[in-house]
Amino acid sequence: MKTKDELPACPVAITVQLIGSKWKLLIMRNLLQRPWRFNELRKDLEGISQKVLTDSLRSMEGDGIITRTVYAEVPPRVEYALSGLGESMRPILDAMEQWGTNYKNS
């Protein structure tokens, strides 16, 4: 997570920096539905590499947007879910979905 001094001055730039990549937005889209496991995300996000998914999840966890829960099972089970901060971005993603639907239908 960046310190406030390291963040851009523009609030829109801050948002873009945190969730602006194609993959982060699609990861968040999935996590809005329910918690997902790593391999579920990888299979659903066609074209994402394991490295990019790992890096994106780590970055989002570091920024406090998602949580990573490890269950003490054999084999270990790890689930990713939106944190409270990530959940607060739901209206942004809902607006993007509505805009995309309107654009597609026009």
Residue pairs with C-beta under 8 A, 6 or more apart in sequence:
1 62
1 63
1 64
2 63
7 14
7 17
8 14
8 17
15 92
18 24
18 63
18 65
19 25
19 28
19 60
19 65
19 89
19 92
21 56
23 45
23 48
23 52
23 53
23 56
24 56
24 59
24 60
25 93
25 96
26 45
26 48
27 41
27 45
27 53
27 56
27 57
27 60
27 66
27 80
28 60
28 65
28 82
28 86
28 89
28 93
29 93
30 36
30 41
30 44
30 45
31 66
31 80
31 81
31 82
31 86
32 82
32 90
32 93
34 81
35 69
35 79
35 80
35 81
36 44
36 79
36 80
36 81
37 77
37 78
37 79
37 80
38 53
38 54
38 57
38 78
38 80
41 48
41 53
41 57
41 80
42 48
42 50
42 53
45 53
57 66
57 68
57 80
60 66
60 86
61 67
61 68
61 80
64 83
64 85
64 86
65 82
65 83
65 85
65 86
65 89
66 80
66 81
66 82
66 83
66 86
67 80
67 81
67 82
67 83
68 78
68 79
68 80
69 78
69 79
69 80
69 81
70 76
70 77
70 78
71 77
71 78
71 79
82 89
